[in-house]
């Protein structure tokens, strides 16, 4: 096994930590998108491909905003077009 210096070890640990944080962020984003999709389907019926694409491409902050707005939105377009 090759020798790993303490500086290399710190870099490895930092990289692993960043990878875990990115994975957690992605998991939270996917979970929020899935919950919002379920709510949208229940409220407005089947989602168009465009709506599904918007959910998948949205940031976590945008998804949270849309989730907060779902009770007041009169349509999916109203939900997506409103300001957060």
ChimeraX attribute file (.defattr): number of C-alpha atoms within 10 A of each C-alpha:
attribute: neighborCount
match mode: 1-to-1
recipient: residues
	/A:1	3
	/A:2	4
	/A:3	6
	/A:4	10
	/A:5	9
	/A:6	9
	/A:7	9
	/A:8	11
	/A:9	11
	/A:10	12
	/A:11	12
	/A:12	13
	/A:13	12
	/A:14	12
	/A:15	12
	/A:16	12
	/A:17	12
	/A:18	12
	/A:19	12
	/A:20	12
	/A:21	12
	/A:22	12
	/A:23	12
	/A:24	12
	/A:25	14
	/A:26	14
	/A:27	12
	/A:28	13
	/A:29	21
	/A:30	19
	/A:31	14
	/A:32	21
	/A:33	25
	/A:34	16
	/A:35	12
	/A:36	19
	/A:37	19
	/A:38	14
	/A:39	15
	/A:40	20
	/A:41	12
	/A:42	11
	/A:43	15
	/A:44	11
	/A:45	11
	/A:46	13
	/A:47	15
	/A:48	10
	/A:49	9
	/A:50	9
	/A:51	16
	/A:52	14
	/A:53	11
	/A:54	14
	/A:55	22
	/A:56	16
	/A:57	14
	/A:58	15
	/A:59	17
	/A:60	18
	/A:61	12
	/A:62	18
	/A:63	24
	/A:64	16
	/A:65	16
	/A:66	23
	/A:67	18
	/A:68	14
	/A:69	17
	/A:70	18
	/A:71	12
	/A:72	9
	/A:73	16
	/A:74	12
	/A:75	13
	/A:76	18
	/A:77	10
	/A:78	13
	/A:79	20
	/A:80	19
	/A:81	11
	/A:82	11
	/A:83	10
	/A:84	12
